[in-house]
Amino acid sequence: MAKHRDLIVFKKADELAFHIYKITESFPKAETFGLTSQIRKAVLSIPTNIVEGYARKSRKELTHFVSIALGSLAETEYLLEFSKRLGYCKTDVSQVEALVDEVGKLLWSFYRSL
């Protein structure tokens, strides 16, 4: 059986988490336990829920965890936009926003395939 690492959706979600972590390195120190922590938790929840669901070896449970990942993606998308409005993103995040869209399409396709 294939591993979660073989899934394109996992690879893209992992890439998104990496980029969000890099972006948030420049957030104000006052946000360490606020927005920085929240967006990092949300984005890490996407690949980790794919991993956990895939490890359960049950289609029903995998569907449940992918559903949670979809919610975390929506949270990440909102928090990234909010961070931009606050002026916390010191670099152009358009490529990361495109990656958010790509992960969303992949997650929905994966969810529907289950």
Residue frames relative to the residue before (quaternion, step in Angstrom):
aa qw qx qy qz dx dy dz
M 1.0000 0.0000 0.0000 0.0000 0.00 0.00 0.00
A 0.5292 -0.6394 0.4623 0.3120 3.54 -1.02 0.82
K 0.4055 -0.6928 0.5417 0.2494 3.54 -1.24 0.46
H 0.6658 -0.4982 0.3611 0.4220 3.57 -1.24 0.37
R 0.6043 0.5887 -0.3467 0.4099 3.58 1.10 -0.70
D 0.6372 0.5395 -0.3202 0.4477 3.59 1.21 -0.46
L 0.5828 0.6016 -0.3654 0.4061 3.58 1.23 -0.33
I 0.4749 -0.6693 0.4932 0.2888 3.59 -0.85 0.96
V 0.6316 0.5424 -0.3375 0.4393 3.58 0.97 -0.82
F 0.6429 0.4997 -0.3291 0.4782 3.61 1.00 -0.71
K 0.6533 0.5259 -0.3191 0.4413 3.59 0.87 -0.91
K 0.6847 0.4743 -0.2813 0.4765 3.58 0.94 -0.88
A 0.6339 0.5137 -0.3292 0.4753 3.60 1.02 -0.73
D 0.6312 0.5214 -0.3175 0.4784 3.58 1.04 -0.77
E 0.6402 0.5188 -0.3111 0.4735 3.58 0.99 -0.85
L 0.6368 0.5234 -0.3198 0.4672 3.58 0.99 -0.83
A 0.6467 0.5179 -0.3196 0.4597 3.59 0.90 -0.89
F 0.6339 0.5335 -0.3263 0.4550 3.58 0.96 -0.86
H 0.6921 0.4850 -0.2839 0.4530 3.59 0.85 -0.98
I 0.6378 0.5113 -0.3335 0.4697 3.60 0.98 -0.76
Y 0.6284 0.5249 -0.3414 0.4616 3.59 0.97 -0.75
K 0.6584 0.5003 -0.3110 0.4684 3.60 0.95 -0.83
I 0.6456 0.5240 -0.3188 0.4549 3.59 0.95 -0.87
T 0.7222 0.4680 -0.2559 0.4404 3.57 0.86 -0.95
E 0.4649 0.6713 -0.4525 0.3583 3.60 1.22 -0.13
S 0.7294 0.4196 -0.2355 0.4863 3.59 1.10 -0.65
F 0.4191 0.6942 -0.4843 0.3286 3.62 1.22 0.11
P 0.6285 -0.5476 0.3840 0.3972 3.61 -1.13 0.54
K 0.5778 -0.6026 0.4303 0.3433 3.56 -1.07 0.75
A 0.5932 0.5814 -0.3597 0.4251 3.58 1.12 -0.61
E 0.6851 0.4759 -0.2745 0.4783 3.60 1.22 -0.41
T 0.3307 0.7840 -0.4810 0.2114 3.60 1.26 -0.01
F 0.7896 0.2704 -0.1392 0.5329 3.59 0.86 -0.93
G 0.6244 0.5082 -0.3344 0.4899 3.56 1.30 0.21
L 0.8612 0.1018 -0.0298 0.4970 3.52 -0.56 -1.22
T 0.6286 0.5395 -0.3449 0.4414 3.60 0.93 -0.82
S 0.6799 0.4866 -0.2795 0.4720 3.55 0.85 -0.99
Q 0.6705 0.5235 -0.3019 0.4304 3.59 0.90 -0.95
I 0.7020 0.4521 -0.2880 0.4689 3.60 0.82 -0.93
R 0.6275 0.5263 -0.3406 0.4618 3.59 1.05 -0.66
K 0.6417 0.5085 -0.3263 0.4724 3.60 0.96 -0.80
A 0.6594 0.5205 -0.3093 0.4456 3.56 0.92 -0.94
V 0.7174 0.4528 -0.2752 0.4524 3.59 0.77 -0.98
L 0.6463 0.5055 -0.3283 0.4679 3.61 1.04 -0.65
S 0.5805 0.5972 -0.3623 0.4184 3.55 1.18 -0.53
I 0.5879 0.5897 -0.3777 0.4049 3.60 1.12 -0.55
P 0.7580 0.3469 -0.2460 0.4945 3.65 0.52 -1.00
T 0.6464 0.5303 -0.3507 0.4220 3.62 0.97 -0.67
N 0.6414 0.4965 -0.3375 0.4776 3.61 1.06 -0.57
I 0.5897 0.5314 -0.3695 0.4830 3.59 1.12 -0.55
V 0.6542 0.5133 -0.3044 0.4647 3.58 0.92 -0.92
E 0.6944 0.4775 -0.2886 0.4545 3.57 0.78 -1.00
G 0.6657 0.5021 -0.3064 0.4591 3.58 0.89 -0.87
Y 0.6574 0.5134 -0.3020 0.4617 3.54 0.99 -0.87
A 0.6605 0.5211 -0.3004 0.4495 3.57 1.08 -0.74
R 0.5982 0.6055 -0.3559 0.3858 3.59 1.15 -0.46
K 0.2945 -0.8059 0.4710 0.2050 3.59 1.27 -0.35
S 0.6311 0.4658 -0.3480 0.5135 3.55 1.16 0.61
R 0.4841 -0.6793 0.4698 0.2889 3.57 -0.80 1.01
K 0.6353 0.5365 -0.3311 0.4461 3.59 0.97 -0.82
E 0.6968 0.4547 -0.2803 0.4787 3.59 0.86 -0.91
L 0.6103 0.5386 -0.3519 0.4622 3.60 1.02 -0.73
T 0.6328 0.5294 -0.3240 0.4629 3.59 0.96 -0.85
H 0.6417 0.5292 -0.3127 0.4587 3.57 0.98 -0.89
F 0.7135 0.4545 -0.2651 0.4627 3.60 0.82 -0.96
V 0.6154 0.5127 -0.3523 0.4841 3.60 1.08 -0.59
S 0.5988 0.5491 -0.3482 0.4676 3.58 1.10 -0.65
I 0.6414 0.5021 -0.3152 0.4871 3.58 0.98 -0.82
A 0.6322 0.5348 -0.3259 0.4562 3.60 0.99 -0.84
L 0.6250 0.5332 -0.3334 0.4626 3.59 1.05 -0.74
G 0.6460 0.5080 -0.3106 0.4777 3.58 1.00 -0.79
S 0.6555 0.5078 -0.3024 0.4701 3.56 1.00 -0.82
L 0.6115 0.5351 -0.3459 0.4693 3.56 1.09 -0.67
A 0.6422 0.5112 -0.3216 0.4721 3.61 0.95 -0.84
E 0.6411 0.5147 -0.3166 0.4731 3.58 0.99 -0.82
T 0.6433 0.5218 -0.3148 0.4636 3.58 0.94 -0.88
E 0.6495 0.5282 -0.3139 0.4479 3.56 0.92 -0.94
Y 0.6639 0.4938 -0.3009 0.4741 3.58 0.92 -0.89
L 0.6944 0.4869 -0.2897 0.4436 3.59 0.80 -0.97
L 0.6099 0.5299 -0.3506 0.4736 3.59 1.10 -0.62
E 0.6533 0.5013 -0.3035 0.4794 3.59 0.94 -0.89
F 0.6457 0.5162 -0.3130 0.4677 3.59 0.95 -0.85
S 0.6409 0.5253 -0.3120 0.4648 3.58 1.00 -0.84
K 0.6287 0.5233 -0.3264 0.4737 3.57 1.05 -0.77
R 0.6593 0.5180 -0.3106 0.4477 3.58 0.91 -0.90
L 0.6748 0.4778 -0.2829 0.4861 3.57 1.12 -0.67
G 0.4728 -0.6878 0.4290 0.3456 3.58 1.27 -0.24
Y 0.4126 0.7405 -0.4455 0.2881 3.58 1.22 0.38
C 0.6396 0.5082 -0.3342 0.4701 3.60 1.13 -0.50
K 0.2317 -0.8254 0.5071 0.0887 3.54 -0.35 1.28
T 0.7313 0.3207 -0.2104 0.5640 3.58 1.26 -0.20
D 0.6273 -0.5063 0.4230 0.4138 3.55 -1.31 0.23
V 0.1615 -0.8164 0.5513 0.0590 3.56 -0.70 1.08
S 0.3219 0.7827 -0.4888 0.2120 3.60 1.21 0.25
Q 0.6435 0.5056 -0.3339 0.4678 3.61 1.03 -0.68
V 0.6389 0.5043 -0.3239 0.4822 3.58 1.07 -0.70
E 0.6284 0.5206 -0.3350 0.4710 3.59 1.03 -0.72
A 0.6284 0.5119 -0.3283 0.4851 3.59 1.07 -0.72
L 0.6375 0.5182 -0.3190 0.4725 3.58 1.07 -0.74
V 0.5896 0.5503 -0.3561 0.4720 3.59 1.09 -0.69
D 0.6627 0.4986 -0.3005 0.4711 3.59 0.91 -0.91
E 0.6589 0.5128 -0.3078 0.4563 3.57 0.95 -0.89
V 0.6497 0.5013 -0.3145 0.4771 3.57 0.93 -0.88
G 0.6275 0.5436 -0.3327 0.4472 3.58 1.01 -0.76
K 0.6661 0.4912 -0.2977 0.4758 3.57 0.91 -0.89
L 0.6647 0.5019 -0.3006 0.4647 3.56 0.96 -0.87
L 0.6570 0.5112 -0.3109 0.4586 3.58 0.94 -0.87
W 0.6612 0.4970 -0.3133 0.4664 3.59 0.93 -0.86
S 0.6380 0.5154 -0.3264 0.4699 3.58 0.99 -0.79
F 0.6480 0.5133 -0.3054 0.4726 3.55 0.98 -0.90
Y 0.6478 0.5273 -0.3101 0.4540 3.57 0.92 -0.94
R 0.6926 0.4797 -0.2766 0.4622 3.59 0.86 -0.96
S 0.6447 0.5325 -0.3230 0.4433 3.58 1.13 -0.60
L 0.6060 0.5549 -0.3546 0.4462 3.57 1.23 -0.40
